[in-house]
Amino acid sequence: MAACVFAASAAPSQAEMTAREFLTQHSNSQNGRAFLAGLSVAYGWIGASGNTKIFCPPESISITIDQNIELIKRYLATAPDPDKDDPLGLILLVGLRSAFPCKK
C-alpha cells in the first residue's frame, strides 16, 4: 500500500509551462523570471560539468534574463510550427544552442 501511495505522489502534478504561456503570463513576474533564471543556470552547469558543452557563449559575457526572453521570442517568431506549444525549457535550450553554437 505504501508503495502505491509513493508511486502516485512521484508523478508531476502538472506539465512544464510552455514558452508561449511563459511569455504571455509569466515573463514579467518575479516568479516567472526566477524560474527562467534557474533553467539558464542549470543549463550552464550541465555544460560545465562534463566534456560536452550544450552551448558556448563567449567567456566575456553573462547571459541575462532579458536576453533569454529575447532568445525565446526569436525562436517562436521563426519556429517551423508556430502553433506548437513546446515546453519553455526546450525552447530556451534550443535558443541558447542556436545563439551560441559550440565549435566542432
MOPAC internal coordinates of N, CA, C and O (Angstrom, degrees):
PM7 1SCF
backbone

  N    0.0000 0     0.00 0     0.00 0    0    0    0
  C    1.4423 1     0.00 0     0.00 0    1    0    0
  C    1.5336 1   111.20 1     0.00 0    2    1    0
  O    1.2310 1   120.19 1   134.72 1    3    2    1
  N    1.3222 1   117.24 1   -45.28 1    3    2    1
  C    1.4628 1   120.67 1  -179.62 1    5    3    2
  C    1.5243 1   110.84 1   -61.51 1    6    5    3
  O    1.2310 1   120.31 1   142.60 1    7    6    5
  N    1.3196 1   117.02 1   -37.40 1    7    6    5
  C    1.4627 1   120.27 1   179.01 1    9    7    6
  C    1.5158 1   111.10 1   -63.83 1   10    9    7
  O    1.2310 1   120.19 1   143.43 1   11   10    9
  N    1.3050 1   117.24 1   -36.57 1   11   10    9
  C    1.4626 1   121.05 1   178.99 1   13   11   10
  C    1.5232 1   110.83 1   -66.81 1   14   13   11
  O    1.2310 1   120.29 1   138.54 1   15   14   13
  N    1.3162 1   117.06 1   -41.46 1   15   14   13
  C    1.4641 1   120.87 1   178.97 1   17   15   14
  C    1.5157 1   109.99 1   -64.64 1   18   17   15
  O    1.2310 1   120.39 1   135.29 1   19   18   17
  N    1.3407 1   116.85 1   -44.71 1   19   18   17
  C    1.4514 1   121.19 1   179.84 1   21   19   18
  C    1.5296 1   110.60 1   -62.38 1   22   21   19
  O    1.2310 1   120.29 1   134.28 1   23   22   21
  N    1.3128 1   117.05 1   -45.72 1   23   22   21
  C    1.4690 1   121.07 1  -179.06 1   25   23   22
  C    1.5186 1   110.96 1   -62.20 1   26   25   23
  O    1.2310 1   119.99 1   141.33 1   27   26   25
  N    1.3097 1   117.63 1   -38.67 1   27   26   25
  C    1.4562 1   120.42 1  -179.52 1   29   27   26
  C    1.5192 1   111.03 1   -70.00 1   30   29   27
  O    1.2310 1   119.91 1   146.03 1   31   30   29
  N    1.3297 1   117.78 1   -33.97 1   31   30   29
  C    1.4548 1   119.65 1  -178.00 1   33   31   30
  C    1.5217 1   112.49 1   -83.20 1   34   33   31
  O    1.2310 1   119.67 1   168.04 1   35   34   33
  N    1.3259 1   118.23 1   -11.96 1   35   34   33
  C    1.4579 1   121.18 1  -179.20 1   37   35   34
  C    1.5211 1   112.26 1   -77.35 1   38   37   35
  O    1.2310 1   119.77 1   160.76 1   39   38   37
  N    1.3028 1   118.04 1   -19.24 1   39   38   37
  C    1.4631 1   121.29 1  -179.34 1   41   39   38
  C    1.5276 1   109.85 1   -74.97 1   42   41   39
  O    1.2310 1   120.07 1   -36.75 1   43   42   41
  N    1.3332 1   117.46 1   143.25 1   43   42   41
  C    1.4577 1   119.02 1   178.59 1   45   43   42
  C    1.5221 1   111.10 1   -64.11 1   46   45   43
  O    1.2310 1   121.33 1   -34.12 1   47   46   45
  N    1.3303 1   115.06 1   145.88 1   47   46   45
  C    1.4558 1   118.83 1  -177.97 1   49   47   46
  C    1.5179 1   111.90 1   -78.79 1   50   49   47
  O    1.2310 1   120.31 1   157.64 1   51   50   49
  N    1.3201 1   117.02 1   -22.36 1   51   50   49
  C    1.4616 1   119.78 1   176.77 1   53   51   50
  C    1.5154 1   108.82 1  -154.35 1   54   53   51
  O    1.2310 1   120.78 1   -18.93 1   55   54   53
  N    1.3025 1   116.12 1   161.07 1   55   54   53
  C    1.4578 1   120.92 1  -179.88 1   57   55   54
  C    1.5252 1   109.80 1   -77.17 1   58   57   55
  O    1.2310 1   121.33 1   -18.73 1   59   58   57
  N    1.3220 1   115.05 1   161.27 1   59   58   57
  C    1.4628 1   120.64 1   176.06 1   61   59   58
  C    1.5292 1   109.16 1   -61.66 1   62   61   59
  O    1.2310 1   120.83 1   -35.77 1   63   62   61
  N    1.3220 1   116.01 1   144.23 1   63   62   61
  C    1.4678 1   118.75 1   178.95 1   65   63   62
  C    1.5203 1   110.09 1   -65.25 1   66   65   63
  O    1.2310 1   121.16 1   -29.63 1   67   66   65
  N    1.3052 1   115.39 1   150.37 1   67   66   65
  C    1.4597 1   120.23 1   178.69 1   69   67   66
  C    1.5259 1   109.37 1   -81.22 1   70   69   67
  O    1.2310 1   121.28 1   -16.63 1   71   70   69
  N    1.3156 1   115.16 1   163.37 1   71   70   69
  C    1.4611 1   120.06 1   178.34 1   73   71   70
  C    1.5288 1   110.57 1   -62.78 1   74   73   71
  O    1.2310 1   120.36 1   139.55 1   75   74   73
  N    1.3258 1   116.91 1   -40.45 1   75   74   73
  C    1.4689 1   119.63 1   178.90 1   77   75   74
  C    1.5252 1   111.39 1   -65.59 1   78   77   75
  O    1.2310 1   120.65 1   138.98 1   79   78   77
  N    1.3233 1   116.35 1   -41.02 1   79   78   77
  C    1.4604 1   120.18 1   177.57 1   81   79   78
  C    1.5317 1   110.02 1   -61.57 1   82   81   79
  O    1.2310 1   120.52 1   137.26 1   83   82   81
  N    1.3217 1   116.61 1   -42.74 1   83   82   81
  C    1.4555 1   120.04 1   178.20 1   85   83   82
  C    1.5252 1   110.78 1   -58.92 1   86   85   83
  O    1.2310 1   120.48 1   131.20 1   87   86   85
  N    1.3308 1   116.70 1   -48.80 1   87   86   85
  C    1.4647 1   119.93 1  -176.97 1   89   87   86
  C    1.5247 1   112.25 1   -64.30 1   90   89   87
  O    1.2310 1   120.03 1   140.78 1   91   90   89
  N    1.3214 1   117.55 1   -39.22 1   91   90   89
  C    1.4674 1   119.72 1  -176.02 1   93   91   90
  C    1.5223 1   113.98 1   -83.48 1   94   93   91
  O    1.2310 1   120.22 1   153.69 1   95   94   93
  N    1.3394 1   117.18 1   -26.31 1   95   94   93
  C    1.4612 1   118.49 1  -172.74 1   97   95   94
  C    1.5268 1   115.07 1  -121.30 1   98   97   95
  O    1.2310 1   119.46 1   158.72 1   99   98   97
  N    1.3310 1   118.63 1   -21.28 1   99   98   97
  C    1.4591 1   118.89 1  -169.11 1  101   99   98
  C    1.5251 1   115.57 1  -128.98 1  102  101   99
  O    1.2310 1   118.94 1   170.75 1  103  102  101
  N    1.3190 1   119.62 1    -9.25 1  103  102  101
  C    1.4681 1   120.32 1  -172.35 1  105  103  102
  C    1.5287 1   113.17 1   -67.29 1  106  105  103
  O    1.2310 1   119.82 1   159.94 1  107  106  105
  N    1.3100 1   117.95 1   -20.06 1  107  106  105
  C    1.4634 1   120.61 1   178.64 1  109  107  106
  C    1.5187 1   113.05 1  -103.43 1  110  109  107
  O    1.2310 1   120.25 1   179.09 1  111  110  109
  N    1.3294 1   117.13 1    -0.91 1  111  110  109
  C    1.4619 1   119.29 1  -179.91 1  113  111  110
  C    1.5261 1   110.08 1   -91.05 1  114  113  111
  O    1.2310 1   120.95 1   -29.03 1  115  114  113
  N    1.3130 1   115.78 1   150.97 1  115  114  113
  C    1.4552 1   120.55 1   179.26 1  117  115  114
  C    1.5285 1   110.94 1   -61.50 1  118  117  115
  O    1.2310 1   120.28 1   137.70 1  119  118  117
  N    1.3230 1   117.07 1   -42.30 1  119  118  117
  C    1.4630 1   120.24 1   179.88 1  121  119  118
  C    1.5217 1   111.88 1   -66.14 1  122  121  119
  O    1.2310 1   120.05 1   138.35 1  123  122  121
  N    1.3272 1   117.50 1   -41.65 1  123  122  121
  C    1.4627 1   121.03 1   178.83 1  125  123  122
  C    1.5098 1   111.98 1   -63.55 1  126  125  123
  O    1.2310 1   120.68 1   136.87 1  127  126  125
  N    1.3212 1   116.30 1   -43.13 1  127  126  125
  C    1.4662 1   120.45 1   179.60 1  129  127  126
  C    1.5301 1   110.64 1   -68.16 1  130  129  127
  O    1.2310 1   120.10 1   144.57 1  131  130  129
  N    1.3346 1   117.41 1   -35.43 1  131  130  129
  C    1.4617 1   120.92 1   177.50 1  133  131  130
  C    1.5344 1   110.24 1   -66.49 1  134  133  131
  O    1.2310 1   120.53 1   139.97 1  135  134  133
  N    1.3223 1   116.60 1   -40.03 1  135  134  133
  C    1.4653 1   120.67 1   177.54 1  137  135  134
  C    1.5247 1   110.27 1   -61.05 1  138  137  135
  O    1.2310 1   120.44 1   133.99 1  139  138  137
  N    1.3294 1   116.77 1   -46.01 1  139  138  137
  C    1.4680 1   121.22 1   179.42 1  141  139  138
  C    1.5257 1   110.29 1   -63.85 1  142  141  139
  O    1.2310 1   120.03 1   139.26 1  143  142  141
  N    1.3087 1   117.54 1   -40.74 1  143  142  141
  C    1.4678 1   120.94 1   177.66 1  145  143  142
  C    1.5273 1   110.26 1   -60.70 1  146  145  143
  O    1.2310 1   120.45 1   139.07 1  147  146  145
  N    1.3324 1   116.75 1   -40.93 1  147  146  145
  C    1.4584 1   120.77 1   178.60 1  149  147  146
  C    1.5156 1   112.15 1   -62.38 1  150  149  147
  O    1.2310 1   120.64 1   137.54 1  151  150  149
  N    1.3289 1   116.38 1   -42.46 1  151  150  149
  C    1.4703 1   119.76 1   176.97 1  153  151  150
  C    1.5250 1   110.79 1   -60.99 1  154  153  151
  O    1.2310 1   120.95 1   134.07 1  155  154  153
  N    1.3184 1   115.78 1   -45.93 1  155  154  153
  C    1.4561 1   120.64 1  -177.16 1  157  155  154
  C    1.5283 1   111.13 1   -63.08 1  158  157  155
  O    1.2310 1   120.51 1   135.34 1  159  158  157
  N    1.3115 1   116.63 1   -44.66 1  159  158  157
  C    1.4664 1   120.66 1   179.06 1  161  159  158
  C    1.5306 1   110.07 1   -64.30 1  162  161  159
  O    1.2310 1   120.38 1   137.44 1  163  162  161
  N    1.3186 1   116.89 1   -42.56 1  163  162  161
  C    1.4698 1   120.48 1   179.39 1  165  163  162
  C    1.5202 1   110.75 1   -60.45 1  166  165  163
  O    1.2310 1   120.00 1   136.35 1  167  166  165
  N    1.3295 1   117.61 1   -43.65 1  167  166  165
  C    1.4608 1   119.97 1   178.82 1  169  167  166
  C    1.5228 1   110.80 1   -63.43 1  170  169  167
  O    1.2310 1   120.29 1   142.48 1  171  170  169
  N    1.3189 1   117.06 1   -37.52 1  171  170  169
  C    1.4588 1   120.61 1   176.96 1  173  171  170
  C    1.5207 1   111.81 1   -63.14 1  174  173  171
  O    1.2310 1   120.31 1   138.08 1  175  174  173
  N    1.3364 1   117.00 1   -41.92 1  175  174  173
  C    1.4635 1   120.75 1   178.94 1  177  175  174
  C    1.5245 1   111.58 1   -68.53 1  178  177  175
  O    1.2310 1   120.37 1   143.43 1  179  178  177
  N    1.3131 1   116.90 1   -36.57 1  179  178  177
  C    1.4698 1   119.12 1   177.25 1  181  179  178
  C    1.5237 1   109.70 1   -59.12 1  182  181  179
  O    1.2310 1   120.88 1   134.06 1  183  182  181
  N    1.3151 1   115.92 1   -45.94 1  183  182  181
  C    1.4587 1   120.17 1   179.50 1  185  183  182
  C    1.5188 1   112.93 1   -66.27 1  186  185  183
  O    1.2310 1   120.15 1   148.48 1  187  186  185
  N    1.3216 1   117.32 1   -31.52 1  187  186  185
  C    1.4621 1   121.67 1  -178.09 1  189  187  186
  C    1.5244 1   112.40 1   -81.85 1  190  189  187
  O    1.2310 1   120.38 1   163.32 1  191  190  189
  N    1.3207 1   116.87 1   -16.68 1  191  190  189
  C    1.4610 1   119.95 1  -172.73 1  193  191  190
  C    1.5255 1   114.50 1   -87.44 1  194  193  191
  O    1.2310 1   120.11 1   172.77 1  195  194  193
  N    1.2979 1   117.39 1    -7.23 1  195  194  193
  C    1.4628 1   119.31 1  -178.38 1  197  195  194
  C    1.5105 1   111.46 1  -142.53 1  198  197  195
  O    1.2310 1   121.15 1     9.92 1  199  198  197
  N    1.3045 1   115.41 1  -170.08 1  199  198  197
  C    1.4594 1   120.57 1   179.85 1  201  199  198
  C    1.5227 1   112.57 1   -84.32 1  202  201  199
  O    1.2310 1   120.17 1   164.61 1  203  202  201
  N    1.3220 1   117.28 1   -15.39 1  203  202  201
  C    1.4500 1   120.76 1  -177.77 1  205  203  202
  C    1.5198 1   110.35 1  -106.48 1  206  205  203
  O    1.2310 1   120.66 1   -65.49 1  207  206  205
  N    1.2972 1   116.34 1   114.51 1  207  206  205
  C    1.4659 1   120.64 1   177.49 1  209  207  206
  C    1.5228 1   108.72 1   -85.37 1  210  209  207
  O    1.2310 1   120.50 1   -33.42 1  211  210  209
  N    1.3328 1   116.64 1   146.58 1  211  210  209
  C    1.4534 1   119.38 1  -179.48 1  213  211  210
  C    1.5187 1   112.13 1   -96.54 1  214  213  211
  O    1.2310 1   120.13 1   161.76 1  215  214  213
  N    1.3332 1   117.36 1   -18.24 1  215  214  213
  C    1.4572 1   123.03 1   169.24 1  217  215  214
  C    1.5239 1   106.53 1  -157.63 1  218  217  215
  O    1.2310 1   119.97 1   -20.57 1  219  218  217
  N    1.3372 1   117.66 1   159.43 1  219  218  217
  C    1.4635 1   120.79 1  -170.98 1  221  219  218
  C    1.5270 1   112.68 1  -136.01 1  222  221  219
  O    1.2310 1   120.30 1  -103.11 1  223  222  221
  N    1.3338 1   117.04 1    76.89 1  223  222  221
  C    1.4549 1   118.39 1   176.03 1  225  223  222
  C    1.5306 1   110.09 1   -70.34 1  226  225  223
  O    1.2310 1   119.83 1   -25.16 1  227  226  225
  N    1.3117 1   117.93 1   154.84 1  227  226  225
  C    1.4693 1   119.39 1   175.83 1  229  227  226
  C    1.5303 1   109.60 1   -58.75 1  230  229  227
  O    1.2310 1   120.67 1   -34.90 1  231  230  229
  N    1.3194 1   116.32 1   145.10 1  231  230  229
  C    1.4618 1   119.99 1  -178.69 1  233  231  230
  C    1.5205 1   112.28 1   -64.33 1  234  233  231
  O    1.2310 1   120.16 1   160.07 1  235  234  233
  N    1.3129 1   117.30 1   -19.93 1  235  234  233
  C    1.4656 1   121.15 1  -175.93 1  237  235  234
  C    1.5273 1   113.64 1   -81.76 1  238  237  235
  O    1.2310 1   119.75 1   176.90 1  239  238  237
  N    1.3344 1   118.08 1    -3.10 1  239  238  237
  C    1.4602 1   118.41 1  -178.54 1  241  239  238
  C    1.5257 1   111.36 1  -119.76 1  242  241  239
  O    1.2310 1   121.84 1   -23.56 1  243  242  241
  N    1.3014 1   114.09 1   156.44 1  243  242  241
  C    1.4636 1   122.32 1   172.63 1  245  243  242
  C    1.5203 1   105.98 1  -121.47 1  246  245  243
  O    1.2310 1   120.02 1   -58.28 1  247  246  245
  N    1.3066 1   117.57 1   121.72 1  247  246  245
  C    1.4617 1   121.89 1  -175.77 1  249  247  246
  C    1.5294 1   109.21 1   -76.72 1  250  249  247
  O    1.2310 1   120.70 1   -55.12 1  251  250  249
  N    1.3265 1   116.26 1   124.88 1  251  250  249
  C    1.4614 1   121.35 1  -177.58 1  253  251  250
  C    1.5337 1   110.84 1   -90.95 1  254  253  251
  O    1.2310 1   121.12 1   -12.98 1  255  254  253
  N    1.3111 1   115.47 1   167.02 1  255  254  253
  C    1.4694 1   121.01 1   176.21 1  257  255  254
  C    1.5272 1   109.67 1   -60.99 1  258  257  255
  O    1.2310 1   120.18 1   136.80 1  259  258  257
  N    1.3302 1   117.26 1   -43.20 1  259  258  257
  C    1.4705 1   119.76 1   179.97 1  261  259  258
  C    1.5206 1   111.58 1   -62.59 1  262  261  259
  O    1.2310 1   120.09 1   143.95 1  263  262  261
  N    1.3295 1   117.43 1   -36.05 1  263  262  261
  C    1.4631 1   119.76 1   176.44 1  265  263  262
  C    1.5228 1   110.61 1   -67.37 1  266  265  263
  O    1.2310 1   120.11 1   141.19 1  267  266  265
  N    1.3277 1   117.39 1   -38.81 1  267  266  265
  C    1.4666 1   120.16 1   176.01 1  269  267  266
  C    1.5270 1   110.64 1   -61.83 1  270  269  267
  O    1.2310 1   120.32 1   138.46 1  271  270  269
  N    1.3208 1   117.00 1   -41.54 1  271  270  269
  C    1.4672 1   120.62 1   178.54 1  273  271  270
  C    1.5311 1   110.09 1   -62.47 1  274  273  271
  O    1.2310 1   120.37 1   139.36 1  275  274  273
  N    1.3197 1   116.90 1   -40.64 1  275  274  273
  C    1.4731 1   120.14 1   177.68 1  277  275  274
  C    1.5218 1   111.34 1   -64.61 1  278  277  275
  O    1.2310 1   120.05 1   141.43 1  279  278  277
  N    1.3351 1   117.51 1   -38.57 1  279  278  277
  C    1.4708 1   120.33 1   176.68 1  281  279  278
  C    1.5271 1   110.70 1   -60.63 1  282  281  279
  O    1.2310 1   120.89 1   137.87 1  283  282  281
  N    1.3246 1   115.90 1   -42.13 1  283  282  281
  C    1.4711 1   120.82 1   179.32 1  285  283  282
  C    1.5242 1   110.13 1   -64.61 1  286  285  283
  O    1.2310 1   120.07 1   134.06 1  287  286  285
  N    1.3228 1   117.47 1   -45.94 1  287  286  285
  C    1.4684 1   121.33 1   179.32 1  289  287  286
  C    1.5250 1   110.58 1   -61.08 1  290  289  287
  O    1.2310 1   120.73 1   136.65 1  291  290  289
  N    1.3256 1   116.20 1   -43.35 1  291  290  289
  C    1.4659 1   120.84 1  -179.15 1  293  291  290
  C    1.5267 1   110.80 1   -63.21 1  294  293  291
  O    1.2310 1   120.60 1   137.18 1  295  294  293
  N    1.3158 1   116.45 1   -42.82 1  295  294  293
  C    1.4643 1   119.45 1   178.65 1  297  295  294
  C    1.5312 1   110.53 1   -62.49 1  298  297  295
  O    1.2310 1   120.44 1   132.22 1  299  298  297
  N    1.3130 1   116.76 1   -47.78 1  299  298  297
  C    1.4689 1   119.75 1  -178.24 1  301  299  298
  C    1.5228 1   111.84 1   -63.50 1  302  301  299
  O    1.2310 1   120.13 1   147.14 1  303  302  301
  N    1.3285 1   117.36 1   -32.86 1  303  302  301
  C    1.4685 1   120.73 1   179.63 1  305  303  302
  C    1.5252 1   111.80 1   -68.70 1  306  305  303
  O    1.2310 1   120.44 1   154.73 1  307  306  305
  N    1.3258 1   116.76 1   -25.27 1  307  306  305
  C    1.4650 1   120.00 1  -177.39 1  309  307  306
  C    1.5238 1   112.43 1  -115.94 1  310  309  307
  O    1.2310 1   120.06 1  -169.91 1  311  310  309
  N    1.3143 1   117.48 1    10.09 1  311  310  309
  C    1.4709 1   121.45 1  -176.67 1  313  311  310
  C    1.5207 1   110.98 1   -61.48 1  314  313  311
  O    1.2310 1   120.49 1   -38.19 1  315  314  313
  N    1.3406 1   116.67 1   141.81 1  315  314  313
  C    1.4607 1   120.69 1   178.85 1  317  315  314
  C    1.5311 1   112.28 1   -60.73 1  318  317  315
  O    1.2310 1   120.12 1   145.35 1  319  318  317
  N    1.3072 1   117.37 1   -34.65 1  319  318  317
  C    1.4591 1   122.32 1   178.97 1  321  319  318
  C    1.5229 1   107.48 1  -123.59 1  322  321  319
  O    1.2310 1   119.94 1   -92.66 1  323  322  321
  N    1.3364 1   117.72 1    87.34 1  323  322  321
  C    1.4603 1   121.09 1  -173.02 1  325  323  322
  C    1.5304 1   114.85 1   -63.30 1  326  325  323
  O    1.2310 1   119.68 1   164.28 1  327  326  325
  N    1.3109 1   118.21 1   -15.72 1  327  326  325
  C    1.4630 1   120.49 1   179.74 1  329  327  326
  C    1.5211 1   113.10 1   -91.67 1  330  329  327
  O    1.2310 1   120.36 1   173.14 1  331  330  329
  N    1.3152 1   116.92 1    -6.86 1  331  330  329
  C    1.4624 1   120.52 1  -177.57 1  333  331  330
  C    1.5293 1   109.57 1   -74.83 1  334  333  331
  O    1.2310 1   120.73 1   -45.16 1  335  334  333
  N    1.3091 1   116.22 1   134.84 1  335  334  333
  C    1.4603 1   121.59 1   179.78 1  337  335  334
  C    1.5225 1   110.11 1  -100.40 1  338  337  335
  O    1.2310 1   120.44 1   -98.76 1  339  338  337
  N    1.3193 1   116.77 1    81.24 1  339  338  337
  C    1.4535 1   121.19 1   179.70 1  341  339  338
  C    1.5245 1   110.35 1   -79.06 1  342  341  339
  O    1.2310 1   120.53 1   -27.95 1  343  342  341
  N    1.3384 1   116.60 1   152.05 1  343  342  341
  C    1.4615 1   120.50 1   179.14 1  345  343  342
  C    1.5325 1   111.88 1   -61.60 1  346  345  343
  O    1.2310 1   121.10 1   -33.75 1  347  346  345
  N    1.3093 1   115.49 1   146.25 1  347  346  345
  C    1.4580 1   121.74 1  -179.54 1  349  347  346
  C    1.5267 1   111.78 1   -55.35 1  350  349  347
  O    1.2310 1   120.13 1   134.17 1  351  350  349
  N    1.3279 1   117.35 1   -45.83 1  351  350  349
  C    1.4591 1   120.42 1  -178.12 1  353  351  350
  C    1.5172 1   112.86 1   -59.56 1  354  353  351
  O    1.2310 1   120.50 1   140.37 1  355  354  353
  N    1.3148 1   116.65 1   -39.63 1  355  354  353
  C    1.4654 1   120.90 1   178.39 1  357  355  354
  C    1.5255 1   110.87 1   -66.09 1  358  357  355
  O    1.2310 1   120.33 1   134.39 1  359  358  357
  N    1.3134 1   116.97 1   -45.61 1  359  358  357
  C    1.4675 1   120.57 1  -178.41 1  361  359  358
  C    1.5245 1   110.84 1   -65.39 1  362  361  359
  O    1.2310 1   120.05 1   139.52 1  363  362  361
  N    1.3318 1   117.51 1   -40.48 1  363  362  361
  C    1.4623 1   119.53 1   177.24 1  365  363  362
  C    1.5251 1   109.91 1   -62.33 1  366  365  363
  O    1.2310 1   119.79 1   134.85 1  367  366  365
  N    1.3090 1   118.01 1   -45.15 1  367  366  365
  C    1.4615 1   121.30 1   179.88 1  369  367  366
  C    1.5261 1   111.35 1   -61.10 1  370  369  367
  O    1.2310 1   120.12 1   133.70 1  371  370  369
  N    1.3200 1   117.38 1   -46.30 1  371  370  369
  C    1.4712 1   121.21 1   178.67 1  373  371  370
  C    1.5323 1   109.82 1   -62.05 1  374  373  371
  O    1.2310 1   120.39 1   138.44 1  375  374  373
  N    1.3224 1   116.86 1   -41.56 1  375  374  373
  C    1.4627 1   120.43 1   179.27 1  377  375  374
  C    1.5211 1   112.39 1   -64.14 1  378  377  375
  O    1.2310 1   120.39 1   136.52 1  379  378  377
  N    1.3255 1   116.85 1   -43.48 1  379  378  377
  C    1.4631 1   120.71 1   178.67 1  381  379  378
  C    1.5281 1   111.31 1   -64.59 1  382  381  379
  O    1.2310 1   120.71 1   138.04 1  383  382  381
  N    1.3129 1   116.25 1   -41.96 1  383  382  381
  C    1.4736 1   119.99 1   179.76 1  385  383  382
  C    1.5259 1   111.19 1   -66.54 1  386  385  383
  O    1.2310 1   120.75 1   144.21 1  387  386  385
  N    1.3300 1   116.18 1   -35.79 1  387  386  385
  C    1.4647 1   120.35 1   179.19 1  389  387  386
  C    1.5377 1   110.90 1   -71.77 1  390  389  387
  O    1.2310 1   120.42 1   137.22 1  391  390  389
  N    1.3263 1   116.80 1   -42.78 1  391  390  389
  C    1.4624 1   120.69 1  -178.10 1  393  391  390
  C    1.5240 1   112.85 1   -74.14 1  394  393  391
  O    1.2310 1   120.43 1   148.75 1  395  394  393
  N    1.3266 1   116.78 1   -31.25 1  395  394  393
  C    1.4586 1   121.06 1  -175.48 1  397  395  394
  C    1.5359 1   110.97 1  -131.44 1  398  397  395
  O    1.2310 1   120.77 1  -114.43 1  399  398  397
  N    1.3465 1   116.13 1    65.57 1  399  398  397
  C    1.4737 1   118.33 1  -179.05 1  401  399  398
  C    1.5259 1   110.83 1   -66.80 1  402  401  399
  O    1.2310 1   121.34 1   -29.25 1  403  402  401
  N    1.3081 1   115.04 1   150.75 1  403  402  401
  C    1.4708 1   120.88 1   176.71 1  405  403  402
  C    1.5231 1   109.15 1   -90.85 1  406  405  403
  O    1.2310 1   121.23 1   -37.10 1  407  406  405
  N    1.3200 1   115.25 1   142.90 1  407  406  405
  C    1.4668 1   119.64 1   176.24 1  409  407  406
  C    1.5053 1   108.41 1   -72.71 1  410  409  407
  O    1.2310 1   121.03 1   -39.47 1  411  410  409
  N    1.3282 1   115.63 1   140.53 1  411  410  409
  C    1.4717 1   120.33 1  -178.75 1  413  411  410
  C    1.4988 1   111.24 1   -90.30 1  414  413  411
  O    1.2310 1   120.10 1   180.00 1  415  414  413

